Amino acid sequence: MAKPKFDWRAKLDVDNSVKFNALLAQVSKYEHVYKGTDDPQMIQLWLGMLEIYKKQEAIAKRLDELERRLFVSSGKKRTGLISDLENY
């Protein structure tokens, strides 16, 4: 007798379910890459990681730009600004 599959997605809270479905929608853009392959689920997993990595790179780039603007406009060196924030 086969063991019933556990529906882990049904156990997600609403917020995480929305985020998960958004990630699935992003990965589905690559259907032409994984469709017809021997292991599409593994490829989907790697493509999901790629999408997350791309988001992380975009955030890091924006953060670097914000830091650059902040340090230039304040006239302080980064270490001085960090020290001020830590003392706050």
C-alpha positions in Angstrom: 0.0 0.0 0.0 1.4 3.4 -1.0 2.0 6.0 1.6 -0.1 9.1 1.0 1.8 12.2 -0.1 2.2 14.9 2.4 0.9 18.2 1.1 3.4 20.6 2.7 2.2 23.5 0.6 -1.1 23.4 2.3 0.7 23.9 5.6 2.2 27.2 4.5 0.7 30.4 6.0 -1.0 32.8 3.6 2.0 35.2 3.4 4.5 32.4 2.6 2.1 30.8 0.2 1.8 34.0 -1.8 5.6 34.3 -1.9 6.0 30.7 -2.9 3.5 31.1 -5.7 5.3 34.2 -6.9 8.6 32.3 -7.0 6.9 29.5 -9.0 5.5 32.0 -11.4 9.1 33.4 -11.9 10.5 29.9 -12.5 7.7 29.0 -14.9 9.2 31.6 -17.3 12.0 29.1 -17.8 9.7 26.2 -18.9 11.5 26.0 -22.2 14.7 25.1 -20.2 13.3 22.3 -18.1 10.5 20.9 -20.2 11.3 17.5 -21.6 14.4 17.0 -19.5 15.2 13.9 -17.4 14.8 15.8 -14.1 12.7 18.9 -14.5 12.1 19.2 -10.7 15.8 19.5 -10.0 16.2 22.1 -12.8 13.2 24.0 -11.4 14.9 24.0 -8.0 18.1 25.4 -9.4 16.2 28.0 -11.5 14.4 29.1 -8.3 17.8 29.5 -6.6 18.9 31.6 -9.6 15.9 33.9 -9.3 16.6 34.4 -5.6 20.3 35.1 -6.3 19.3 37.7 -8.9 17.1 39.4 -6.4 19.9 39.3 -3.8 22.3 40.9 -6.3 19.8 43.6 -7.1 19.3 44.4 -3.4 23.1 44.5 -2.8 23.5 46.9 -5.8 20.8 49.2 -4.5 22.3 49.1 -1.0 25.7 49.9 -2.3 24.3 52.9 -4.2 22.4 54.1 -1.1 25.5 53.8 1.0 27.6 55.6 -1.6 25.1 58.5 -1.7 24.8 58.6 2.1 28.6 58.7 2.6 29.1 61.3 -0.1 26.3 63.6 1.1 27.3 63.3 4.8 31.0 63.9 4.1 31.8 61.2 6.7 33.9 58.1 6.2 32.0 54.9 6.4 33.7 53.9 9.7 32.7 57.2 11.3 29.1 56.8 10.2 28.9 53.2 11.5 30.4 54.3 14.8 27.8 57.1 15.1 25.0 54.6 14.4 26.4 52.2 16.9 26.6 54.9 19.6 23.0 56.0 18.8 
